[in-house]
Amino acid sequence: MLESIVTYHAKEVSPHAVLKNAEELYAGGFFCCEAVMKAIRDAFQADVPSPLLRCLPGCLSEQVVPDACAVH
């Protein structure tokens, strides 16, 4: 069994609030993958360091995952 290395502190999470936060972060200049992960991290109150989020654009760039940020 794998042990989680992330601790979550939230008791309840609203998917609509996560979506709204991610959209606002994206509109504010975050890459879409950064915005989504930061919104999820914030909603779940997860112990994930902010610098880790800066690695995401390289992982989910158009070169790796085509249309990763496309609106469908």
Buried (B, 14 or more C-beta within 10 A) or exposed (E): EEEEEEEBEEEEEEEEEBEEBBBEBBEEEBBBBBBBBBBBBBBBEBEBEEEEBEEBBEEBBEEEEEEBBEEE
